C-alpha cells in the first residue's frame, strides 16, 4: 500500500480513470500514475477485478480517479488551472487536451475527452488583467474575452493599447 495523502482530489470517471491518469502523466510535468486498485467484488457499475481507483499526480497535485459509472458528470465548477510561461507551452497543453478528443471553450478554458475542465492560463495574461493600470488591465481582459486559446501576443498588444 502506498502512503495515503492527507488531502486528495477525487475525480469521478465513468470507466476510464486509468486512461485519464496515464494521459495526464504523459502531458504534464511532475505528473505520474501510482497505484491502480481493482475492485474486490462486483459493484453497481463494474465487476470484480475491474479498475476501481487509480492514484495519480497532476503537476504535483495528488488525485484519485474513481471509476464510478455514469451517475455523475464533470462541469466547469471544477477545473485545473495551468499557468504557462510562453505561447509554446500554452499551445502544447491546449493542443494535447483539445487534440485528443477534448473541446475548446472560451477564455483559455477547454475540456479533455473525459469532461475535466482545464484553464490553460499564460502568466502574461494573469499579470495583465491584475495590473494596477486598470485601463490597460481592462483592454487585456476585453481581448481575452474574445479568445478561445489565449494568444499572448494579442494580450500584450491590447495591454499596451
DSSP file (Angstrom, degrees, kcal/mol; ACC not computed):
  #  RESIDUE AA STRUCTURE BP1 BP2  ACC     N-H-->O    O-->H-N    N-H-->O    O-->H-N    TCO  KAPPA ALPHA  PHI   PSI    X-CA   Y-CA   Z-CA
    1    1 A X              0   0    0      0, 0.0     2,-0.1     0, 0.0     3,-0.1   0.000 360.0 360.0 360.0 134.3    0.0    0.0    0.0
    2    2 A X        -     0   0    0      1,-0.1     2,-0.2     0, 0.0    32,-0.0  -0.413 360.0 -83.8 -79.8 161.8    1.3    3.5   -0.9
    3    3 A X        -     0   0    0     -2,-0.1     2,-0.5     1,-0.1    -1,-0.1  -0.478  46.6-126.5 -66.8 133.5    1.3    6.3    1.6
    4    4 A X        -     0   0    0     -2,-0.2    -1,-0.1    -3,-0.1     2,-0.1  -0.705  20.0-125.9 -87.0 126.6   -2.2    7.9    1.7
    5    5 A X        -     0   0    0     -2,-0.5     3,-0.2     1,-0.1    -1,-0.0  -0.386  12.0-129.8 -68.1 147.2   -2.1   11.7    1.2
    6    6 A X  S    S+     0   0    0      1,-0.2     2,-0.4    -2,-0.1    -1,-0.1   0.847  97.4  23.0 -66.0 -35.2   -3.9   13.8    3.8
    7    7 A X  S    S+     0   0    0      2,-0.0     2,-0.4    56,-0.0    -1,-0.2  -0.988  74.9 171.2-137.7 124.9   -5.9   15.7    1.2
    8    8 A X        -     0   0    0     -2,-0.4     2,-0.6    -3,-0.2    55,-0.2  -0.988  33.4-123.5-135.5 140.8   -6.5   14.3   -2.3
    9    9 A X  E     -a   63   0A   0     53,-2.1    55,-2.7    -2,-0.4     2,-0.6  -0.754  27.1-153.4 -81.5 124.6   -8.7   15.5   -5.2
   10   10 A X  E     -a   64   0A   0     -2,-0.6     2,-0.5    53,-0.2    55,-0.2  -0.899   8.8-166.1-102.9 122.3  -11.1   12.6   -6.1
   11   11 A X  E     -a   65   0A   0     53,-2.8    55,-2.8    -2,-0.6     2,-0.5  -0.935  12.9-140.0-111.8 125.9  -12.3   12.7   -9.7
   12   12 A X  E     -a   66   0A   0     -2,-0.5     2,-0.3    53,-0.2    55,-0.2  -0.731  22.8-178.0 -88.0 123.2  -15.2   10.6  -10.8
   13   13 A X  E     -a   67   0A   0     53,-3.5    55,-2.1    -2,-0.5    56,-0.9  -0.873  32.4-129.4-116.3 153.2  -14.9    8.9  -14.2
   14   14 A X  S    S-     0   0    0     -2,-0.3    55,-1.2    54,-0.2    -1,-0.1   0.966  86.7 -41.6 -65.0 -50.7  -17.4    6.7  -15.9
   15   15 A X  S    S+     0   0    0     53,-0.1     3,-0.2    54,-0.1    36,-0.1   0.422 123.1  72.2-159.0   0.4  -15.0    3.9  -16.6
   16   16 A X     >  +     0   0    0      1,-0.2     4,-2.3    50,-0.1     5,-0.2  -0.200  41.8 134.2-126.6  44.6  -11.5    5.2  -17.8
   17   17 A X  H  > S+     0   0    0      1,-0.2     4,-2.6     2,-0.2     5,-0.2   0.883  78.8  52.5 -58.9 -38.4   -9.8    6.7  -14.7
   18   18 A X  H  > S+     0   0    0      2,-0.2     4,-2.4     1,-0.2    -1,-0.2   0.921 108.2  49.3 -66.4 -42.9   -6.6    4.8  -15.6
   19   19 A X  H  > S+     0   0    0      2,-0.2     4,-2.1     1,-0.2    -2,-0.2   0.907 112.7  48.2 -61.1 -42.2   -6.6    6.1  -19.2
   20   20 A X  H  X S+     0   0    0     -4,-2.3     4,-2.6     2,-0.2     5,-0.2   0.939 111.4  49.7 -63.4 -47.3   -7.1    9.7  -18.0
   21   21 A X  H  X S+     0   0    0     -4,-2.6     4,-2.2     1,-0.2    -2,-0.2   0.904 111.5  48.4 -60.0 -42.6   -4.3    9.4  -15.4
   22   22 A X  H  X S+     0   0    0     -4,-2.4     4,-1.5     2,-0.2    -1,-0.2   0.882 110.6  51.8 -66.7 -37.7   -1.9    8.0  -18.0
   23   23 A X  H  X S+     0   0    0     -4,-2.1     4,-1.6     2,-0.2     3,-0.3   0.946 110.9  47.1 -62.1 -48.9   -2.8   10.8  -20.4
   24   24 A X  H  X S+     0   0    0     -4,-2.6     4,-2.6     1,-0.2    -2,-0.2   0.891 109.8  53.9 -60.9 -39.8   -2.2   13.5  -17.8
   25   25 A X  H  < S+     0   0    0     -4,-2.2     6,-0.3     1,-0.2    -1,-0.2   0.830 110.0  47.8 -65.7 -31.3    1.2   11.9  -16.8
   26   26 A X  H  < S+     0   0    0     -4,-1.5    -1,-0.2    -3,-0.3    -2,-0.2   0.825 119.1  38.5 -74.7 -32.0    2.3   12.0  -20.4
   27   27 A X  H  < S+     0   0    0     -4,-1.6     2,-0.3    -5,-0.1    -2,-0.2   0.893 109.1  54.4 -89.3 -44.1    1.3   15.6  -21.0
   28   28 A X  S >< S-     0   0    0     -4,-2.6     3,-0.6    -5,-0.2    31,-0.2  -0.748  77.5-119.8-106.0 139.7    2.2   17.5  -17.8
   29   29 A X  T 3  S+     0   0    0     -2,-0.3    30,-0.4     1,-0.2     3,-0.1  -0.282  97.4  27.3 -66.6 159.9    5.5   17.7  -15.9
   30   30 A X  T 3  S+     0   0    0      1,-0.2    30,-2.4    29,-0.2     2,-0.4   0.856  97.6 124.2  54.2  38.3    5.6   16.5  -12.3
   31   31 A X    <   +     0   0    0     -3,-0.6     2,-0.3    -6,-0.3    -1,-0.2  -0.961  29.9 156.5-127.9 145.1    2.7   14.1  -13.1
   32   32 A X  E     -B   57   0A   0     25,-1.5    25,-2.8    -2,-0.4     2,-0.5  -0.986  39.1-114.7-160.1 163.6    2.6   10.3  -12.6
   33   33 A X  E     +B   56   0A   0     -2,-0.3    23,-0.3    23,-0.2     3,-0.1  -0.931  34.7 176.8-105.5 129.5    0.4    7.3  -12.2
   34   34 A X  E     -     0   0A   0     21,-3.6     2,-0.1    -2,-0.5    -1,-0.1   0.340  49.1  -3.9-100.1-127.5    0.8    5.5   -8.9
   35   35 A X  E     -     0   0A   0     19,-0.1    20,-3.1     1,-0.0     2,-0.5  -0.393  53.1-152.8 -73.9 143.6   -1.2    2.5   -7.7
   36   36 A X  E     -B   54   0A   0     18,-0.2     2,-0.5    -2,-0.1    18,-0.2  -0.982  15.8-158.8-114.0 120.2   -4.1    1.0   -9.7
   37   37 A X  E     -B   53   0A   0     16,-3.0    15,-3.0    -2,-0.5    16,-1.6  -0.863   1.6-150.2-108.2 132.8   -6.6   -0.7   -7.4
   38   38 A X  E     -B   51   0A   0     -2,-0.5    13,-0.2    13,-0.3     2,-0.1  -0.735  30.0 -97.5-101.2 148.9   -9.0   -3.3   -8.7
   39   39 A X        -     0   0    0     11,-2.8    10,-2.5     8,-0.3    11,-0.1  -0.399  21.3-149.8 -65.0 131.6  -12.5   -4.0   -7.2
   40   40 A X  S    S+     0   0    0      8,-0.2     2,-0.3    -2,-0.1    -1,-0.1   0.572  79.6   3.0 -78.8  -7.3  -12.5   -6.8   -4.7
   41   41 A X  S    S-     0   0    0      6,-0.1     8,-0.2     9,-0.1     9,-0.1  -0.957  97.0 -64.1-161.2 174.6  -16.1   -7.6   -5.7
   42   42 A X        -     0   0    0     -2,-0.3     2,-0.3     5,-0.1     5,-0.3  -0.336  49.6-177.1 -65.7 150.6  -18.9   -6.6   -8.1
   43   43 A X  B >   -D   46   0B   0      3,-2.5     3,-2.0    -4,-0.1     5,-0.0  -0.910  44.0 -83.6-144.2 170.1  -20.3   -3.1   -7.7
   44   44 A X  T 3  S+     0   0    0      1,-0.3    24,-0.1    -2,-0.3    -2,-0.0   0.789 126.3  26.0 -53.0 -35.1  -23.1   -1.2   -9.4
   45   45 A X  T 3  S+     0   0    0     22,-0.1     2,-0.3    24,-0.1    -1,-0.3   0.226 126.7  23.8-113.3  16.4  -21.1    0.0  -12.4
   46   46 A X  B <   -D   43   0B   0     -3,-2.0    -3,-2.5    22,-0.1     2,-0.3  -0.971  67.2-109.7-165.2 179.3  -18.5   -2.8  -12.5
   47   47 A X    >   -     0   0    0     -2,-0.3     3,-2.4    -5,-0.3    -8,-0.3  -0.767  49.3 -74.8-118.8 160.6  -17.3   -6.3  -11.8
   48   48 A X  T 3  S+     0   0    0     -2,-0.3    -8,-0.2     1,-0.3    -6,-0.1  -0.303 120.2  26.2 -50.9 132.7  -14.8   -7.8   -9.5
   49   49 A X  T 3  S+     0   0    0    -10,-2.5    -1,-0.3     1,-0.4    -9,-0.1   0.186  89.8 126.5  93.9 -16.6  -11.3   -7.2  -11.0
   50   50 A X  S <  S-     0   0    0     -3,-2.4   -11,-2.8     1,-0.1     2,-0.4  -0.368  77.2 -91.3 -67.6 153.6  -12.2   -4.1  -12.8
   51   51 A X  E     +B   38   0A   0    -13,-0.2   -13,-0.3     1,-0.2   -34,-0.2  -0.551  50.5 172.2 -65.2 123.0  -10.1   -1.0  -12.2
   52   52 A X  E     +     0   0A   0    -15,-3.0    15,-2.8    -2,-0.4     2,-0.3   0.845  60.3   6.4-100.1 -50.9  -11.9    0.8   -9.3
   53   53 A X  E     -BC  37  66A   0    -16,-1.6   -16,-3.0    13,-0.2     2,-0.4  -0.959  56.0-159.6-136.1 155.1   -9.5    3.6   -8.4
   54   54 A X  E     -BC  36  65A   0     11,-2.0    11,-3.1    -2,-0.3     2,-0.5  -0.993  12.8-145.2-134.3 125.4   -6.2    5.0   -9.7
   55   55 A X  E     + C   0  64A   0    -20,-3.1   -21,-3.6    -2,-0.4     2,-0.3  -0.794  36.7 153.8 -87.9 128.1   -3.8    7.1   -7.6
   56   56 A X  E     -BC  33  63A   0      7,-2.4     7,-3.4    -2,-0.5     2,-0.4  -0.965  36.0-134.0-150.2 166.6   -2.1    9.7   -9.7
   57   57 A X  E     -BC  32  62A   0    -25,-2.8   -25,-1.5    -2,-0.3     2,-0.5  -0.984   9.0-163.0-126.1 134.5   -0.5   13.1   -9.5
   58   58 A X  E >  S- C   0  61A   0      3,-2.3     3,-1.9    -2,-0.4   -27,-0.2  -0.952  79.7 -29.1-119.0 110.0   -1.1   16.1  -11.9
   59   59 A X  T 3  S-     0   0    0     -2,-0.5   -28,-0.2   -30,-0.4   -29,-0.2   0.892 128.8 -44.4  50.1  45.6    1.6   18.7  -11.7
   60   60 A X  T 3  S+     0   0    0    -30,-2.4     2,-0.6     1,-0.2    -1,-0.3   0.368 112.2 120.9  85.9  -3.9    2.3   17.8   -8.1
   61   61 A X  E <   - C   0  58A   0     -3,-1.9    -3,-2.3   -31,-0.2     2,-0.2  -0.832  62.2-129.8 -97.3 120.6   -1.3   17.6   -7.0
   62   62 A X  E     + C   0  57A   0     -2,-0.6   -53,-2.1   -55,-0.2     2,-0.3  -0.492  34.5 176.4 -71.2 134.4   -2.4   14.2   -5.6
   63   63 A X  E     -aC   9  56A   0     -7,-3.4    -7,-2.4    -2,-0.2     2,-0.4  -0.920  24.6-150.6-134.2 158.3   -5.5   12.8   -7.2
   64   64 A X  E     -aC  10  55A   0    -55,-2.7   -53,-2.8    -2,-0.3     2,-0.5  -0.987  12.8-151.5-129.5 121.7   -7.6    9.7   -7.1
   65   65 A X  E     -aC  11  54A   0    -11,-3.1   -11,-2.0    -2,-0.4     2,-0.5  -0.828  12.3-163.5 -93.3 128.4   -9.6    8.6  -10.1
   66   66 A X  E     -aC  12  53A   0    -55,-2.8   -53,-3.5    -2,-0.5     2,-1.5  -0.955  16.7-146.1-115.2 121.4  -12.7    6.7   -9.3
   67   67 A X  E     +a   13   0A   0    -15,-2.8   -53,-0.2    -2,-0.5   -22,-0.1  -0.700  39.7 154.4 -83.3  90.6  -14.5    4.6  -11.9
   68   68 A X        -     0   0    0    -55,-2.1     3,-0.4    -2,-1.5   -54,-0.2   0.410  46.6-116.4-104.1   0.4  -18.0    5.2  -10.6
   69   69 A X    >   -     0   0    0    -55,-1.2     3,-0.5   -56,-0.9    -1,-0.3  -0.419  50.1 -48.5  91.9-172.2  -20.1    4.8  -13.6
   70   70 A X  T 3  S+     0   0    0      1,-0.2    -1,-0.2    -2,-0.1   -56,-0.1   0.332  99.6 102.1 -86.6   7.4  -22.4    7.3  -15.5
   71   71 A X  T 3  S+     0   0    0     -3,-0.4     2,-0.4   -57,-0.1    -1,-0.2   0.830  83.7  35.8 -64.6 -33.7  -24.2    8.7  -12.5
   72   72 A X    <   -     0   0    0     -3,-0.5     2,-0.3   -59,-0.1    -4,-0.1  -0.937  66.5-159.1-126.9 145.5  -22.2   12.0  -12.3
   73   73 A X        -     0   0    0     -2,-0.4     2,-0.1   -60,-0.0    42,-0.1  -0.887  23.2-113.1-119.5 150.5  -20.7   14.3  -14.9
   74   74 A X        +     0   0    0     -2,-0.3     2,-0.3    40,-0.3    42,-0.1  -0.430  35.9 178.3 -74.4 154.4  -17.9   16.8  -14.7
   75   75 A X    >   -     0   0    0     -2,-0.1     3,-1.6     3,-0.1    42,-0.3  -0.913  46.5 -87.9-147.2 178.5  -18.6   20.5  -15.1
   76   76 A X  T 3  S+     0   0    0     -2,-0.3    -2,-0.0     1,-0.3    40,-0.0   0.512 104.5  89.6 -71.4  -3.4  -16.8   23.8  -15.0
   77   77 A X  T 3  S+     0   0    0      1,-0.1     2,-0.4     0, 0.0    -1,-0.3   0.735  96.7  40.7 -64.5 -19.2  -17.3   24.2  -11.3
   78   78 A X  S <  S+     0   0    0     -3,-1.6    39,-0.6     2,-0.0     2,-0.3  -0.998  75.8 153.8-126.6 133.9  -14.1   22.3  -11.0
   79   79 A X  E     -e  117   0C   0     -2,-0.4     2,-0.5    37,-0.1    39,-0.2  -0.990  41.8-121.3-151.0 155.9  -11.1   22.9  -13.2
   80   80 A X  E     -e  118   0C   0     37,-2.2    39,-3.1    -2,-0.3     2,-0.6  -0.872  27.4-151.9 -91.0 130.7   -7.3   22.5  -13.2
   81   81 A X  E     -e  119   0C   0     -2,-0.5     2,-0.6    37,-0.2    39,-0.2  -0.934   9.7-165.5-106.7 121.0   -5.7   25.9  -13.9
   82   82 A X  E     -e  120   0C   0     37,-3.2    39,-2.4    -2,-0.6     2,-0.5  -0.920  10.1-147.1-111.1 115.6   -2.3   25.5  -15.5
   83   83 A X  E     -e  121   0C   0     -2,-0.6     2,-0.3    37,-0.2    39,-0.2  -0.709  19.1-161.8 -82.1 122.9    0.0   28.6  -15.5
   84   84 A X  E     -e  122   0C   0     37,-1.6    39,-3.1    -2,-0.5    40,-0.4  -0.812  17.9-149.9-110.2 150.0    2.1   28.7  -18.7
   85   85 A X  S    S-     0   0    0     -2,-0.3     2,-0.3    37,-0.2    -1,-0.1   0.753  73.8  -0.4 -88.9 -27.0    5.3   30.7  -19.3
   86   86 A X  S  > S-     0   0    0      1,-0.1     4,-2.2    37,-0.0     5,-0.1  -0.906  79.1 -89.4-154.2 178.0    5.0   31.3  -23.1
   87   87 A X  H  > S+     0   0    0     -2,-0.3     4,-3.2     1,-0.2     5,-0.2   0.865 119.9  57.8 -65.9 -36.1    3.0   30.6  -26.2
   88   88 A X  H  > S+     0   0    0      2,-0.2     4,-2.4     1,-0.2    -1,-0.2   0.932 110.1  42.6 -60.7 -46.4    4.8   27.4  -26.9
   89   89 A X  H  > S+     0   0    0      2,-0.2     4,-2.2     1,-0.2     5,-0.3   0.904 114.4  51.8 -66.9 -40.8    3.8   25.9  -23.6
   90   90 A X  H  X S+     0   0    0     -4,-2.2     4,-2.4     1,-0.2     5,-0.2   0.946 112.8  45.1 -57.9 -49.7    0.3   27.3  -23.9
   91   91 A X  H  X S+     0   0    0     -4,-3.2     4,-3.0     1,-0.2     5,-0.3   0.898 109.9  55.5 -62.1 -42.2   -0.1   25.7  -27.3
   92   92 A X  H  X S+     0   0    0     -4,-2.4     4,-1.8    -5,-0.2    -1,-0.2   0.936 114.0  38.1 -59.9 -49.4    1.4   22.4  -26.2
   93   93 A X  H  X S+     0   0    0     -4,-2.2     4,-2.3     2,-0.2     5,-0.2   0.931 118.4  48.8 -69.3 -44.9   -1.1   21.8  -23.4
   94   94 A X  H  X S+     0   0    0     -4,-2.4     4,-3.0    -5,-0.3     5,-0.4   0.948 113.8  45.9 -58.4 -50.5   -4.1   23.2  -25.2
   95   95 A X  H  X S+     0   0    0     -4,-3.0     4,-2.1    -5,-0.2    -1,-0.2   0.851 110.9  53.3 -65.1 -35.0   -3.4   21.2  -28.3
   96   96 A X  H  < S+     0   0    0     -4,-1.8     4,-0.5    -5,-0.3    -1,-0.2   0.926 116.1  38.9 -64.8 -44.0   -2.8   18.0  -26.3
   97   97 A X  H ><>S+     0   0    0     -4,-2.3     5,-1.0     2,-0.2     3,-0.7   0.967 124.9  35.9 -71.5 -53.6   -6.1   18.3  -24.5
   98   98 A X  H ><5S+     0   0    0     -4,-3.0     3,-0.6     1,-0.2     4,-0.4   0.883 115.9  55.2 -69.3 -38.6   -8.3   19.6  -27.4
   99   99 A X  T 3<5S+     0   0    0     -4,-2.1    -1,-0.2    -5,-0.4    -2,-0.2   0.547 100.7  60.6 -75.6  -7.0   -6.5   17.4  -30.0
  100  100 A X  T < 5S-     0   0    0     -3,-0.7    13,-0.4    -4,-0.5    -1,-0.3  -0.312 137.8 -63.3-115.6  48.2   -7.1   14.2  -28.1
  101  101 A X  T < 5S+     0   0    0     -3,-0.6    -2,-0.2     1,-0.2    -3,-0.2   0.501 102.2 121.1  90.6   4.3  -10.9   14.2  -28.1
  102  102 A X      < -     0   0    0     -5,-1.0     2,-0.3    -4,-0.4    10,-0.2  -0.102  52.6-126.7 -86.8-169.8  -11.3   17.3  -26.0
  103  103 A X  E     -F  111   0C   0      8,-2.2     8,-2.5    -3,-0.1     2,-0.1  -0.999  12.3-117.9-144.6 146.8  -13.1   20.5  -26.8
  104  104 A X  E     +F  110   0C   0     -2,-0.3     2,-0.2     6,-0.2     6,-0.2  -0.400  30.5 175.2 -74.0 153.1  -12.4   24.2  -26.9
  105  105 A X        -     0   0    0      4,-1.8     3,-0.4    -2,-0.1     2,-0.2  -0.695  36.1 -70.0-137.2-163.4  -14.2   26.7  -24.7
  106  106 A X  S >  S+     0   0    0     -2,-0.2     3,-1.4     1,-0.2    42,-0.3  -0.560  99.0  15.3 -96.3 157.3  -13.8   30.4  -24.2
  107  107 A X  T 3  S-     0   0    0     40,-2.9    -1,-0.2    37,-0.4    41,-0.2   0.783 133.8 -45.7  59.6  36.7  -11.1   32.5  -22.4
  108  108 A X  T 3  S+     0   0    0     40,-2.6    12,-2.9    -3,-0.4     2,-0.3   0.521 105.9 128.9  88.0   5.2   -8.5   29.8  -22.2
  109  109 A X  E <   + G   0 119C   0     -3,-1.4    -4,-1.8    10,-0.2    -1,-0.3  -0.710  24.9 159.8 -94.6 145.9  -10.8   27.0  -21.0
  110  110 A X  E     -FG 104 118C   0      8,-2.3     8,-3.2    -2,-0.3     2,-0.4  -0.960  28.5-131.3-151.6 167.2  -11.0   23.6  -22.6
  111  111 A X  E     -FG 103 117C   0     -8,-2.5    -8,-2.2    -2,-0.3     6,-0.2  -0.957  16.5-133.0-122.8 143.0  -12.2   20.1  -21.6
  112  112 A X    >   -     0   0    0      4,-2.4     3,-2.2    -2,-0.4   -11,-0.1  -0.340  41.9 -91.4 -82.8 175.7  -10.4   16.8  -22.0
  113  113 A X  T 3  S+     0   0    0    -13,-0.4    -1,-0.1     1,-0.3   -12,-0.1   0.633 127.2  57.3 -67.5 -11.4  -12.2   13.8  -23.5
  114  114 A X  T 3  S-     0   0    0      2,-0.1   -40,-0.3   -94,-0.0    -1,-0.3   0.454 120.8-106.3 -94.3  -2.2  -13.3   12.7  -20.0
  115  115 A X  S <  S+     0   0    0     -3,-2.2     2,-0.3     1,-0.3    -2,-0.1   0.460  70.3 144.6  93.9   1.8  -15.0   16.0  -19.4
  116  116 A X        -     0   0    0    -42,-0.1    -4,-2.4     1,-0.1    -1,-0.3  -0.591  46.2-130.2 -74.7 133.0  -12.5   17.5  -17.0
  117  117 A X  E     -eG  79 111C   0    -39,-0.6   -37,-2.2   -42,-0.3     2,-0.4  -0.641  23.8-170.3 -86.6 141.2  -12.1   21.3  -17.4
  118  118 A X  E     -eG  80 110C   0     -8,-3.2    -8,-2.3    -2,-0.3     2,-0.6  -0.987  15.5-153.4-129.8 138.4   -8.7   22.9  -17.8
  119  119 A X  E     -eG  81 109C   0    -39,-3.1   -37,-3.2    -2,-0.4     2,-1.1  -0.956   8.4-162.1-109.1 110.9   -7.8   26.6  -17.8
  120  120 A X  E     +e   82   0C   0    -12,-2.9     2,-0.6    -2,-0.6    30,-0.4  -0.807  22.3 178.9 -95.2  99.7   -4.6   27.0  -19.8
  121  121 A X  E     -e   83   0C   0    -39,-2.4   -37,-1.6    -2,-1.1    -2,-0.1  -0.879  23.2-142.0-117.8 104.0   -3.6   30.4  -18.4
  122  122 A X  E >>  -e   84   0C   0     -2,-0.6     4,-1.7   -39,-0.2     3,-0.7  -0.357  18.8-129.6 -60.8 140.3   -0.4   32.2  -19.5
  123  123 A X  H 3> S+     0   0    0    -39,-3.1     4,-2.7     1,-0.2     5,-0.2   0.857 109.6  62.9 -57.1 -35.5    1.3   34.1  -16.7
  124  124 A X  H 3> S+     0   0    0    -40,-0.4     4,-2.0     1,-0.2    -1,-0.2   0.861 101.7  50.4 -60.1 -36.2    1.3   37.1  -19.1
  125  125 A X  H <> S+     0   0    0     -3,-0.7     4,-2.7     2,-0.2     5,-0.2   0.942 110.7  47.7 -66.4 -47.8   -2.5   37.1  -19.0
  126  126 A X  H  X S+     0   0    0     -4,-1.7     4,-1.2     1,-0.2    -2,-0.2   0.922 113.2  48.3 -60.7 -44.6   -2.7   37.0  -15.2
  127  127 A X  H  < S+     0   0    0     -4,-2.7     4,-0.2     1,-0.2    -1,-0.2   0.892 112.2  50.9 -62.3 -39.0   -0.1   39.8  -14.9
  128  128 A X  H >< S+     0   0    0     -4,-2.0     3,-1.2    -5,-0.2    -2,-0.2   0.955 113.0  41.1 -66.2 -50.8   -2.0   41.9  -17.5
  129  129 A X  H 3< S+     0   0    0     -4,-2.7    -1,-0.2     1,-0.3    -2,-0.2   0.609 116.7  49.5 -80.9  -6.6   -5.5   41.7  -16.0
  130  130 A X  T 3< S+     0   0    0     -4,-1.2    -1,-0.3    -5,-0.2    -2,-0.2   0.308  83.9 128.1-104.3   7.3   -4.3   42.1  -12.4
  131  131 A X    <   -     0   0    0     -3,-1.2     6,-0.1    -4,-0.2    -3,-0.1  -0.258  68.0-128.1 -61.7 146.3   -2.1   45.2  -13.3
  132  132 A X  S    S+     0   0    0      1,-0.1     2,-1.5     2,-0.1    -1,-0.1   0.718  97.2  86.8 -67.4 -18.7   -2.6   48.3  -11.2
  133  133 A X     >  -     0   0    0      1,-0.2     4,-2.6    -5,-0.1     5,-0.2  -0.676  66.6-173.2 -79.2  92.5   -3.0   50.1  -14.5
  134  134 A X  H  > S+     0   0    0     -2,-1.5     4,-2.2     1,-0.2    -1,-0.2   0.795  77.1  54.2 -66.6 -30.6   -6.8   49.4  -14.6
  135  135 A X  H  > S+     0   0    0      2,-0.2     4,-1.9     1,-0.2    -1,-0.2   0.930 112.8  43.4 -67.7 -44.1   -7.3   50.8  -18.1
  136  136 A X  H  > S+     0   0    0      2,-0.2     4,-2.2     1,-0.2    -2,-0.2   0.901 112.7  53.5 -65.7 -40.6   -4.6   48.5  -19.5
  137  137 A X  H  X S+     0   0    0     -4,-2.6     4,-2.6     1,-0.2    -2,-0.2   0.902 108.3  50.3 -59.8 -42.0   -5.9   45.6  -17.5
  138  138 A X  H  X S+     0   0    0     -4,-2.2     4,-3.1     2,-0.2    -1,-0.2   0.898 108.1  52.2 -65.5 -40.3   -9.4   46.1  -19.0
  139  139 A X  H  X S+     0   0    0     -4,-1.9     4,-2.0     2,-0.2    -1,-0.2   0.925 112.8  44.9 -61.6 -43.5   -8.0   46.2  -22.5
  140  140 A X  H  X S+     0   0    0     -4,-2.2     4,-2.4     2,-0.2    -2,-0.2   0.915 114.2  49.4 -65.4 -42.6   -6.2   42.9  -21.9
  141  141 A X  H  X S+     0   0    0     -4,-2.6     4,-2.0     2,-0.2    -2,-0.2   0.928 110.3  50.2 -62.3 -46.1   -9.3   41.4  -20.2
  142  142 A X  H  < S+     0   0    0     -4,-3.1     4,-0.4     1,-0.2    -1,-0.2   0.885 110.4  50.6 -60.7 -39.0  -11.5   42.5  -23.1
  143  143 A X  H >< S+     0   0    0     -4,-2.0     3,-1.5    -5,-0.2     4,-0.3   0.925 108.6  52.2 -63.9 -43.9   -9.1   40.9  -25.6
  144  144 A X  H >< S+     0   0    0     -4,-2.4     3,-2.0     1,-0.3   -37,-0.4   0.871  99.1  64.5 -58.6 -37.5   -9.2   37.7  -23.6
  145  145 A X  T 3< S+     0   0    0     -4,-2.0    -1,-0.3     1,-0.3    -2,-0.2   0.672 100.9  51.3 -63.9 -16.0  -13.0   37.6  -23.7
  146  146 A X  T <  S+     0   0    0     -3,-1.5    -1,-0.3    -4,-0.4     2,-0.2   0.475 100.5  85.5 -95.5  -3.4  -12.8   37.2  -27.5
  147  147 A X    <   -     0   0    0     -3,-2.0   -40,-2.9    -4,-0.3     3,-0.2  -0.560  48.3-171.5-101.9 158.7  -10.4   34.2  -27.4
  148  148 A X  S    S+     0   0    0      1,-0.6   -40,-2.6   -42,-0.3     2,-0.2   0.611  90.5  25.8 -98.9 -89.6  -10.6   30.5  -27.0
  149  149 A X  S    S-     0   0    0    -42,-0.1    -1,-0.6   -41,-0.1     2,-0.3  -0.576 104.4-106.2 -69.8 138.4   -6.9   29.5  -26.7
  150  150 A X        -     0   0    0    -30,-0.4     2,-0.7    -2,-0.2    -1,-0.1  -0.497  24.7-153.5 -74.3 131.6   -5.0   32.5  -25.3
  151  151 A X     >  -     0   0    0     -2,-0.3     4,-2.1     1,-0.2     3,-0.2  -0.906   5.2-164.5-103.9 103.9   -2.8   34.4  -27.7
  152  152 A X  H  > S+     0   0    0     -2,-0.7     4,-2.8     1,-0.2     5,-0.2   0.888  86.4  54.1 -60.8 -42.6   -0.1   36.0  -25.6
  153  153 A X  H  > S+     0   0    0      1,-0.2     4,-2.3     2,-0.2    -1,-0.2   0.902 110.1  47.7 -60.5 -40.6    1.0   38.5  -28.3
  154  154 A X  H  > S+     0   0    0      2,-0.2     4,-2.3     1,-0.2    -1,-0.2   0.875 111.5  50.5 -68.6 -37.2   -2.6   39.8  -28.7
  155  155 A X  H  X S+     0   0    0     -4,-2.1     4,-2.5     2,-0.2    -2,-0.2   0.939 112.4  46.8 -63.7 -46.6   -3.0   40.1  -24.9
  156  156 A X  H  X S+     0   0    0     -4,-2.8     4,-2.1     2,-0.2    -2,-0.2   0.878 112.1  50.4 -64.4 -38.3    0.3   42.1  -24.7
  157  157 A X  H  X S+     0   0    0     -4,-2.3     4,-1.3    -5,-0.2    -1,-0.2   0.918 111.6  47.9 -64.9 -43.6   -0.7   44.3  -27.6
  158  158 A X  H  < S+     0   0    0     -4,-2.3     3,-0.2     1,-0.2    -2,-0.2   0.904 109.8  53.4 -63.3 -40.7   -4.1   45.0  -26.1
  159  159 A X  H  < S+     0   0    0     -4,-2.5    -1,-0.2     1,-0.2    -2,-0.2   0.917 108.9  48.4 -59.8 -43.7   -2.4   45.8  -22.7
  160  160 A X  H  <        0   0    0     -4,-2.1    -1,-0.2    -5,-0.2    -2,-0.2   0.747 360.0 360.0 -70.0 -22.4   -0.1   48.3  -24.4
  161  161 A X     <        0   0    0     -4,-1.3    -3,-0.2    -3,-0.2    -2,-0.1   0.455 360.0 360.0  87.5 360.0   -3.1   49.9  -26.2
